[in-house]
């Protein structure tokens, strides 16, 4: 199969899926090798450019989601349940996890200067952070990282799309302090 044909097959599979799929699952479904699958995903990503959906990746997980530019129309049409805004403490904790991942609760608490067990629990319930492993050493503390849902809520393709801290400083200095409201928009 050409990369374009493979990309079309991946598009159909991801569109029909109700969850992110691992690259290995796409390879198995199409009988493709990893190198060819990567080329197919690249072709799909290019084909989706400027359309109403985009390809989203986190590690080996892939899904097709609504483009952030079109989210307002989906929201208006489907009226998804809005779960409300996160607290400032939750945004702070989420930012630490996003930029420092994988990170332990103790590391987050050290940076914030306060306990954050409850905040991390709430972020896990909202599927914005998850356990991604265990730290070596005594107690083997949970390591936290962000989820596909985190990328969805922020309208990011992958973690490389996170703004660099200097961009954030200038945005906040210019008065852009409004944070996005979380919604439960779905893929597909």
Beta strands, then each sheet from edge to edge (+ up, - down):
strand 1: 21-22
strand 2: 53-58
strand 3: 61-66
strand 4: 129-134
strand 5: 142-146
sheet 1: 1+ 3- 2+
sheet 2: 4+ 5-
end
